[in-house]
Amino acid sequence: MAKFLIPFTDPDSAERAVRRFVAGPRAVSDEVELLAIVEPRTSGRVLIYLTHAKAEALATAAATQWLKRLETILADAEIRYRSNVALGRATDVIAAAAARADVDSVLLPPSGRGWLAQHLNARRATRLARSAGRPVSDAR
């Protein structure tokens, strides 16, 4: 059984990564962990005041909605999955999650379109693979 981690900060790129995983070769026993990463904002420039707790609650609720759409795709393809929401800076959360011993491979969603975005995504995947010590690929 291999465990694949798909960390993401926006639902559209995550959906492309999940669809790529579903379309690719895999074993029946493979498992996907969806990791929605949100960073609650409590800027002083916001017209309404949000406490840190309220900002975290709103960000977590939004990420939970993102996960429902992706969970449906995986369930329809009969792929085992787990879903989690993480709060914090995306680069820190992804690095920590990729370094976990229970993760076999990381599939990074595309960060944008065009040659520059693809180049930067490939560099990001290479850096993460070196630091995590496991395969990292990007979903293009």
QUIURUR-V686501 format. One record per pair of residues at least 4 apart in sequence whose C-alpha atoms are under 7 Angstrom apart, sorted by the first residue. I is the first residue (numbers start at 1). GAP is how many residues later the second one is. Records with the same first field share a line. If there is no record, write none. Layout:
# QUIURUR-V686501
I=GAP  GAP
This chain:
# QUIURUR-V686501
1=28  29
2=28  29  102
3=27  28  29  100  101  102
4=27  28  29  99  100  101  102  103
5=27  28  29  98  100  101  102
6=27  28  29  100  101  102
7=27  28  29  87  101
8=6  27  28  29  101
9=27  28  29
10=4
11=4  55
12=4
13=4  96  97
14=4  95
15=4  55
16=4  93
17=4  92  122
18=4
19=4
20=4  119
22=55
26=4
30=50
31=48  49  50
32=48  49  50
33=48  49  50
34=48  49  50
35=48  49  50  51
36=27  48  49  50
37=48  49  50  53
38=21  25  48  49  50
39=48  49  50
40=15  16  19
41=14
42=8  9  10  13
50=4  5
51=4
52=4
53=4
54=4
55=4
56=4
57=4
58=4
59=4
60=4  25
61=4
62=4
63=4  22
64=4
66=4
67=4  16
68=4
69=4
70=4
71=4
72=4
73=4
74=4  5
75=4
88=5
89=4
90=4
91=4
92=4
93=4
94=4
95=4  33
96=4
98=5  8  34
99=33
104=30
105=29  30  31
106=29  30  31
107=29  30  31  32
108=29  30  31
109=29  30
110=11  28  29  30
111=6  10
112=5
113=4  5
114=4
115=4
116=4
117=4
118=4
119=4
120=4
121=4  17
122=4  16
123=4
124=4
125=4  11  12  13
126=4
127=4
128=4
129=4  5  6  7
